[in-house]
Amino acid sequence: MIRENAAEIVRLNDRRKKALLSRDLSPEKWCEWYQASEALSAGFHALAFPGGFVGAYDRISSGAPLAMEAAICFLEIRPFFYRSGYMYRDIFRRCKHAPLSPEQAARFELVKERLAEWKRRKRSQ
């Protein structure tokens, strides 16, 4: 679901960016851009994180079981879409301090190892 939702956010954002290029050509084009922007905004909160993005960080911090599982999955998958990098960083930080089951803790350790390896490779380039 996370991958499918990420693809939909990418599609909505691409539609918005395409409409932006011709927004100033006519009132109709401005309206197309506005509708695309509204669709991205409306869809983002439902699609960005399982269970909805609004309140997701609080659910993670409190250790809500479904939110914790979604958070670990999000970190494992590392989806790429509009604002996903900021979300990854914030979810990662919250998971460091959130209550994790033993299985989730083991999976989170793998995520931390992958992130450390990615940072090492990035520095060496």
N, C-alpha and C positions, 0 to 999 in steps of 0.2 A: 504494500500500500504506500509506503514512504516513497519508493521509486516512481510509482504511478502519479502520486500527488506532485512530486517534484517536476515531472514531465509536464503536468498541466500548468504549474506555475511558470515554467519556462515558456510554454505556449502563450499564456496570457501576457507575459512580459514582452515577448517578441511582437505580439499584436499591438501592444501599447507603443513600443519603440517604432514600429513601422508607421503607425498612425501619427506619431509625433513629427515625422519627416514632412508630412503634407498638411499638418494642422493649420498653418496660416494661409492656405490657398483659398479656402472658402468657409462659410459658416457650417456647411455640411461636413467638411473634413475636420473642423474643430470639434463638431459633435461626435464624429467617429472616434477621435482621440479621447474625448471626455468619457465616452462609454467604455472604451478599452481600459482607461485608467480606473474607472469605477469597478469594472469586472475584475481587474487584478487586485484591487484593494479588498473587494468583497470576498473573493475567492481565497486570498492569501491566508487569512486567519483560520479558515476551515481546513485548508490543504497543507499548511506548513508543518503542522505537528499533529499526530494522531490525538483525537479528543479535542482539537482546537488549540490554536496558539495562544489565545487570550487565557491567561492564568496558568499556562504550562509551566513556567518557571516556579511558581508557587507550589504546584502539584509535585514537581520534582523535588524541591527543597523539603517538602513535608514527607516525602517517601511514599506517596500514593503508588500502590503496586503497578497499575496499568501505566501510569506516567513514567515510572522508573524503567519499565520494560521498553516503552517507546523511546525513552531517552537513550538507553544503551543501544537499541537498534539504530537510532538516528546516528549515533557516533560510529557504530560499526559500518554503516552504509556510506556515511559522509556524502549525502546528496548535494548536488550543485544546482542552485537556483538563486534567484534574487533574494539577497539577505541571508543566505544559508551559512556563509562564513561567520557572520556575527552570531547566528543562532548556535552554530557548532561550539564556538568559544564559550558562550554563556551556558550552554547545556553541560559542557565539559566541566566548567568551574563548579556548577551546582552539584554535579554527580560526585565530585571530589568530597563534598561535605554531606551528601545525602546518605540515608541508610540504604545499604545494598544487601541483597541476599548473597550467600556465598557464591552461587553461580554468576550472579551479576557482577560481583566483585572480581571474579576471575576474568570475565569478559571485559570489564573495564580496564583491568591490567593490560590485556592485549591491545586495547585501544590506546592506552598510554604508551606502550612500546612502539606501536605503529606511528604515533605522532612524534615521538622522540626520533625515530629513524627518519621520518620525513623531514624534520628540522635539520638533522645532520646532513642529509643529502642536499637540502636547500642551501645550507651554509657553504658546502664544498663546491657549489656550482659557480 
